[in-house]
Amino acid sequence: MGKKYHICLLTSCIIPNTKTGPISEFTKEERLTKLTKNVNYLLESFLFKELYIIDPFINNKEKIKMFYSHLLDHGLKKSKKLKFLIFDPNKKTKLEIKNKGKGYSELEMIIEGTKKIKKEHKDILIHKISGRYKILNINL
């Protein structure tokens, strides 16, 4: 068995896709600022071979460009390690997300993101990390 690589799956939600349950009052701009700071921090880490972002806003290839542009506008440092995943659930899943709330949406993003990452990589450890909150001891 070969060396295992560490991959970061960062879940984000710059525009909440549900109104069910408690939703923080952060604006889109505040969410983008926090996300950008966290991504820059994680990109500096030597732990991750690649960092993937999944967000309900990114539901097609054109939105990847828009999302990336928003992050650059907020100070994102360019890196080949950074990748974006499309999250475009079917109608049934969208209805379940609407009814069950943000926790269910995040679970679906984790499942979808993990499947896509595993198609591209073997011998990996996927670390699910929040988009807004820094893990200060990530390199320990």
Accessible surface in RSA format (square Angstrom, percent):
REM  Atomic radii and reference values for relative SASA: ProtOr
REM  Chains: A
REM  Algorithm: Lee & Richards
REM  Probe-radius: 1.40
REM  Slices: 20
REM RES _ NUM      All-atoms   Total-Side   Main-Chain    Non-polar    All polar
REM                ABS   REL    ABS   REL    ABS   REL    ABS   REL    ABS   REL
RES MET A   1   193.31 100.1 101.11  66.9  92.20 219.5  78.48  66.7 114.83 152.1
RES GLY A   2    47.60  58.7   0.00   N/A  47.60  58.7  33.73  92.6  13.87  31.1
RES LYS A   3   155.80  76.0 132.62  81.4  23.18  55.2  89.44  80.5  66.36  70.7
RES LYS A   4    72.07  35.2  61.93  38.0  10.14  24.1  36.12  32.5  35.95  38.3
RES TYR A   5    88.44  41.3  86.87  49.4   1.57   4.1  46.93  35.3  41.51  51.2
RES HIS A   6    51.46  28.1  49.58  34.5   1.88   4.8  27.87  28.7  23.59  27.5
RES ILE A   7     0.00   0.0   0.00   0.0   0.00   0.0   0.00   0.0   0.00   0.0
RES CYS A   8     0.00   0.0   0.00   0.0   0.00   0.0   0.00   0.0   0.00   0.0
RES LEU A   9     0.37   0.2   0.37   0.3   0.00   0.0   0.37   0.3   0.00   0.0
RES LEU A  10     0.00   0.0   0.00   0.0   0.00   0.0   0.00   0.0   0.00   0.0
RES THR A  11     7.06   5.0   3.21   3.3   3.85   9.2   1.63   2.2   5.43   8.2
RES SER A  12    11.95  10.1   3.79   5.1   8.16  18.8   8.08  17.2   3.87   5.4
RES CYS A  13    35.17  26.6  27.40  30.6   7.77  18.3  19.20  48.6  15.98  17.2
RES ILE A  14     1.54   0.9   0.54   0.4   1.00   2.4   0.55   0.4   0.99   2.7
RES ILE A  15    81.91  46.6  77.56  57.8   4.35  10.5  78.20  56.3   3.71  10.1
RES PRO A  16    37.04  27.0  27.26  24.9   9.78  35.6  27.71  22.9   9.33  58.0
RES ASN A  17    54.51  37.6  26.28  25.4  28.23  68.0  29.88  71.9  24.62  23.8
RES THR A  18     6.67   4.7   0.75   0.8   5.92  14.1   5.64   7.6   1.03   1.6
RES LYS A  19   175.78  85.8 151.28  92.8  24.50  58.3 114.66 103.2  61.12  65.1
RES THR A  20    53.50  38.1  46.81  47.5   6.70  16.0  39.30  52.8  14.20  21.5
RES GLY A  21    46.72  57.6   0.00   N/A  46.72  57.6  28.65  78.6  18.07  40.5
RES PRO A  22   115.82  84.4 102.89  93.8  12.93  47.0 114.97  94.9   0.85   5.3
RES ILE A  23    45.55  25.9  29.23  21.8  16.32  39.3  29.90  21.5  15.65  42.5
RES SER A  24    40.91  34.6  21.67  28.9  19.24  44.3  31.79  67.7   9.11  12.8
RES GLU A  25   163.40  93.8 137.97 104.4  25.43  60.6  71.08 137.5  92.33  75.4
RES PHE A  26    67.51  33.8  53.45  33.1  14.06  36.6  54.18  32.9  13.33  38.1
RES THR A  27    76.63  54.5  68.71  69.7   7.92  18.9  73.83  99.2   2.81   4.2
RES LYS A  28    71.71  35.0  63.33  38.9   8.38  20.0  36.22  32.6  35.50  37.8
RES GLU A  29    99.55  57.2  99.08  75.0   0.47   1.1  57.89 112.0  41.67  34.0
RES GLU A  30    80.61  46.3  76.61  58.0   4.00   9.5  31.08  60.1  49.53  40.4
RES ARG A  31    15.69   6.6  15.26   7.8   0.43   1.0   2.96   4.0  12.73   7.7
RES LEU A  32     0.31   0.2   0.31   0.2   0.00   0.0   0.31   0.2   0.00   0.0
RES THR A  33    49.21  35.0  49.05  49.7   0.16   0.4  36.05  48.4  13.16  19.9
RES LYS A  34    73.61  35.9  70.41  43.2   3.19   7.6  26.09  23.5  47.52  50.6
RES LEU A  35     1.62   0.9   1.62   1.2   0.00   0.0   1.62   1.1   0.00   0.0
RES THR A  36     1.79   1.3   1.79   1.8   0.00   0.0   1.79   2.4   0.00   0.0
RES LYS A  37   124.23  60.6 119.32  73.2   4.92  11.7  70.96  63.9  53.27  56.7
RES ASN A  38     0.63   0.4   0.63   0.6   0.00   0.0   0.55   1.3   0.08   0.1
RES VAL A  39     0.00   0.0   0.00   0.0   0.00   0.0   0.00   0.0   0.00   0.0
RES ASN A  40    19.38  13.4  19.29  18.6   0.09   0.2   8.00  19.2  11.38  11.0
RES TYR A  41    52.09  24.3  46.20  26.3   5.90  15.3  42.73  32.1   9.36  11.5
RES LEU A  42     0.29   0.2   0.12   0.1   0.18   0.4   0.12   0.1   0.18   0.5
RES LEU A  43    20.74  11.5   8.01   5.7  12.73  32.0   8.26   5.8  12.47  33.6
RES GLU A  44    99.84  57.3  81.78  61.9  18.06  43.0  45.16  87.3  54.69  44.7
RES SER A  45     2.00   1.7   0.40   0.5   1.60   3.7   0.79   1.7   1.21   1.7
RES PHE A  46   197.14  98.6 168.53 104.4  28.61  74.4 171.73 104.1  25.41  72.7
RES LEU A  47    56.00  31.2  41.40  29.6  14.60  36.7  47.43  33.3   8.57  23.1
RES PHE A  48     5.20   2.6   0.27   0.2   4.93  12.8   0.94   0.6   4.26  12.2
RES LYS A  49    95.28  46.5  77.61  47.6  17.67  42.1  55.98  50.4  39.30  41.9
RES GLU A  50    27.13  15.6  27.13  20.5   0.00   0.0   3.41   6.6  23.72  19.4
RES LEU A  51     0.49   0.3   0.49   0.4   0.00   0.0   0.49   0.3   0.00   0.0
RES TYR A  52     3.74   1.7   3.74   2.1   0.00   0.0   3.74   2.8   0.00   0.0
RES ILE A  53     0.00   0.0   0.00   0.0   0.00   0.0   0.00   0.0   0.00   0.0
RES ILE A  54     0.00   0.0   0.00   0.0   0.00   0.0   0.00   0.0   0.00   0.0
RES ASP A  55     0.00   0.0   0.00   0.0   0.00   0.0   0.00   0.0   0.00   0.0
RES PRO A  56    19.24  14.0   8.67   7.9  10.57  38.4   9.31   7.7   9.93  61.7
RES PHE A  57    25.28  12.6  16.29  10.1   9.00  23.4  24.78  15.0   0.51   1.5
RES ILE A  58     0.00   0.0   0.00   0.0   0.00   0.0   0.00   0.0   0.00   0.0
RES ASN A  59    51.40  35.4  45.21  43.7   6.19  14.9   4.03   9.7  47.37  45.8
RES ASN A  60    64.97  44.8  62.22  60.1   2.75   6.6  30.21  72.7  34.75  33.6
RES LYS A  61   159.23  77.7 154.76  95.0   4.47  10.6  97.76  88.0  61.47  65.5
RES GLU A  62   105.06  60.3 101.82  77.0   3.23   7.7  48.70  94.2  56.36  46.0
RES LYS A  63    53.39  26.0  53.39  32.8   0.00   0.0  25.76  23.2  27.63  29.4
RES ILE A  64    39.86  22.7  39.86  29.7   0.00   0.0  39.86  28.7   0.00   0.0
RES LYS A  65   135.07  65.9 127.57  78.3   7.50  17.9  83.54  75.2  51.53  54.9
RES MET A  66    84.14  43.6  79.36  52.5   4.78  11.4  67.97  57.8  16.18  21.4
RES PHE A  67     0.00   0.0   0.00   0.0   0.00   0.0   0.00   0.0   0.00   0.0
RES TYR A  68    64.64  30.2  64.64  36.8   0.00   0.0  51.57  38.8  13.07  16.1
RES SER A  69    52.66  44.5  51.39  68.6   1.27   2.9  23.92  50.9  28.75  40.3
RES HIS A  70    45.55  24.9  45.54  31.7   0.01   0.0  34.84  35.9  10.71  12.5
RES LEU A  71     0.00   0.0   0.00   0.0   0.00   0.0   0.00   0.0   0.00   0.0
RES LEU A  72    58.05  32.3  42.17  30.2  15.88  39.9  42.48  29.8  15.57  41.9
RES ASP A  73   113.06  79.2  75.06  74.7  38.00  89.9  26.04  61.3  87.02  86.8
RES HIS A  74    51.89  28.4  25.90  18.0  25.99  66.5  28.86  29.7  23.03  26.8
RES GLY A  75    46.00  56.7   0.00   N/A  46.00  56.7  35.24  96.7  10.76  24.1
RES LEU A  76    11.82   6.6   0.00   0.0  11.81  29.7   0.00   0.0  11.81  31.8
RES LYS A  77   110.73  54.0 104.94  64.4   5.79  13.8  82.05  73.8  28.68  30.6
RES LYS A  78   156.74  76.5 127.63  78.3  29.11  69.3  70.67  63.6  86.07  91.7
RES SER A  79    40.42  34.2  15.30  20.4  25.12  57.9  19.16  40.8  21.27  29.8
RES LYS A  80   193.87  94.6 176.67 108.4  17.20  40.9 127.51 114.8  66.36  70.7
RES LYS A  81    53.48  26.1  51.64  31.7   1.84   4.4  45.44  40.9   8.04   8.6
RES LEU A  82    15.13   8.4   1.72   1.2  13.41  33.7   1.72   1.2  13.41  36.1
RES LYS A  83    74.40  36.3  71.47  43.9   2.93   7.0  35.53  32.0  38.87  41.4
RES PHE A  84    34.42  17.2  14.75   9.1  19.67  51.2  14.75   8.9  19.67  56.3
RES LEU A  85    11.84   6.6  10.43   7.5   1.41   3.5  11.84   8.3   0.00   0.0
RES ILE A  86    44.23  25.2  41.53  30.9   2.70   6.5  41.53  29.9   2.70   7.3
RES PHE A  87     6.30   3.2   5.40   3.3   0.91   2.4   5.40   3.3   0.91   2.6
RES ASP A  88    85.24  59.7  58.07  57.8  27.16  64.2  10.41  24.5  74.83  74.6
RES PRO A  89    25.34  18.5  11.29  10.3  14.05  51.1  22.50  18.6   2.84  17.7
RES ASN A  90    98.46  67.9  83.44  80.6  15.02  36.2  44.06 106.0  54.40  52.6
RES LYS A  91   182.89  89.2 173.99 106.8   8.90  21.2 117.93 106.1  64.96  69.2
RES LYS A  92   147.86  72.1 138.67  85.1   9.19  21.9  91.38  82.2  56.48  60.2
RES THR A  93    20.10  14.3  20.10  20.4   0.00   0.0   2.25   3.0  17.85  27.0
RES LYS A  94   101.81  49.7  95.80  58.8   6.01  14.3  54.60  49.1  47.21  50.3
RES LEU A  95   105.51  58.8 101.70  72.8   3.80   9.6 104.84  73.6   0.66   1.8
RES GLU A  96    44.38  25.5  43.60  33.0   0.78   1.9  15.37  29.7  29.01  23.7
RES ILE A  97     5.01   2.8   5.01   3.7   0.00   0.0   5.01   3.6   0.00   0.0
RES LYS A  98   135.83  66.3 132.98  81.6   2.85   6.8  77.16  69.5  58.67  62.5
RES ASN A  99    96.31  66.4  73.39  70.9  22.92  55.2  24.88  59.9  71.43  69.0
RES LYS A 100   123.89  60.4  93.78  57.5  30.11  71.7  64.12  57.7  59.77  63.7
RES GLY A 101     1.99   2.5   0.00   N/A   1.99   2.5   1.99   5.5   0.00   0.0
RES LYS A 102    96.55  47.1  91.75  56.3   4.79  11.4  61.79  55.6  34.76  37.0
RES GLY A 103    50.06  61.7   0.00   N/A  50.06  61.7  38.95 106.9  11.11  24.9
RES TYR A 104    45.46  21.2  38.33  21.8   7.13  18.5  27.90  21.0  17.56  21.6
RES SER A 105     3.02   2.6   3.02   4.0   0.00   0.0   2.34   5.0   0.69   1.0
RES GLU A 106    58.34  33.5  58.18  44.0   0.16   0.4  13.19  25.5  45.15  36.9
RES LEU A 107    87.70  48.8  85.73  61.3   1.97   5.0  87.05  61.1   0.65   1.7
RES GLU A 108    35.66  20.5  35.19  26.6   0.47   1.1   0.00   0.0  35.66  29.1
RES MET A 109     6.74   3.5   6.74   4.5   0.00   0.0   6.74   5.7   0.00   0.0
RES ILE A 110    49.85  28.4  49.85  37.1   0.00   0.0  49.85  35.9   0.00   0.0
RES ILE A 111    71.72  40.8  67.84  50.5   3.88   9.3  71.33  51.4   0.38   1.0
RES GLU A 112    59.62  34.2  59.53  45.0   0.09   0.2   8.41  16.3  51.21  41.8
RES GLY A 113     0.00   0.0   0.00   N/A   0.00   0.0   0.00   0.0   0.00   0.0
RES THR A 114    33.76  24.0  33.76  34.2   0.00   0.0  27.84  37.4   5.92   9.0
RES LYS A 115   122.63  59.8 116.51  71.5   6.13  14.6  72.92  65.6  49.72  53.0
RES LYS A 116    55.55  27.1  53.66  32.9   1.89   4.5  41.46  37.3  14.08  15.0
RES ILE A 117     0.07   0.0   0.00   0.0   0.07   0.2   0.07   0.1   0.00   0.0
RES LYS A 118   115.65  56.4 112.77  69.2   2.87   6.8  59.77  53.8  55.87  59.5
RES LYS A 119   170.79  83.3 138.19  84.8  32.60  77.6  88.53  79.7  82.26  87.6
RES GLU A 120   116.09  66.6  81.80  61.9  34.29  81.6  36.00  69.6  80.09  65.4
RES HIS A 121    24.92  13.6  18.68  13.0   6.24  16.0  15.22  15.7   9.70  11.3
RES LYS A 122   158.77  77.5 142.25  87.3  16.53  39.4 112.65 101.4  46.12  49.1
RES ASP A 123    61.74  43.3  51.47  51.2  10.27  24.3   5.49  12.9  56.25  56.1
RES ILE A 124    23.12  13.2   7.06   5.3  16.05  38.7   7.06   5.1  16.05  43.6
RES LEU A 125    79.66  44.4  77.65  55.6   2.00   5.0  79.66  55.9   0.00   0.0
RES ILE A 126    46.90  26.7  14.92  11.1  31.98  77.1  14.92  10.7  31.98  86.8
RES HIS A 127    57.22  31.3  52.08  36.2   5.15  13.2  36.36  37.5  20.87  24.3
RES LYS A 128    77.51  37.8  51.07  31.3  26.44  63.0  38.74  34.9  38.77  41.3
RES ILE A 129     5.18   2.9   3.64   2.7   1.54   3.7   5.18   3.7   0.00   0.0
RES SER A 130    37.68  31.8  32.95  44.0   4.73  10.9  24.11  51.3  13.57  19.0
RES GLY A 131     3.59   4.4   0.00   N/A   3.59   4.4   1.76   4.8   1.83   4.1
RES ARG A 132    54.64  22.9  43.64  22.2  11.00  26.2   8.62  11.8  46.02  27.9
RES TYR A 133   122.58  57.2 119.75  68.1   2.83   7.4  99.19  74.5  23.39  28.8
RES LYS A 134    98.07  47.8  73.65  45.2  24.41  58.1  26.79  24.1  71.27  75.9
RES ILE A 135    70.60  40.2  66.45  49.5   4.14  10.0  70.03  50.4   0.57   1.5
RES LEU A 136   140.38  78.2 115.70  82.8  24.68  62.0 115.91  81.4  24.47  65.8
RES ASN A 137    90.47  62.4  79.65  77.0  10.82  26.0  19.74  47.5  70.73  68.4
RES ILE A 138    25.90  14.7  15.71  11.7  10.19  24.6  18.78  13.5   7.12  19.3
RES ASN A 139    94.69  65.3  62.63  60.5  32.06  77.2  33.16  79.8  61.53  59.5
RES LEU A 140   180.20 100.4 116.40  83.3  63.81 160.4 144.86 101.7  35.34  95.1
END  Absolute sums over single chains surface
CHAIN  1 A     8459.6       7009.1       1450.6       5035.8       3423.8
END  Absolute sums over all chains
TOTAL          8459.6       7009.1       1450.6       5035.8       3423.8
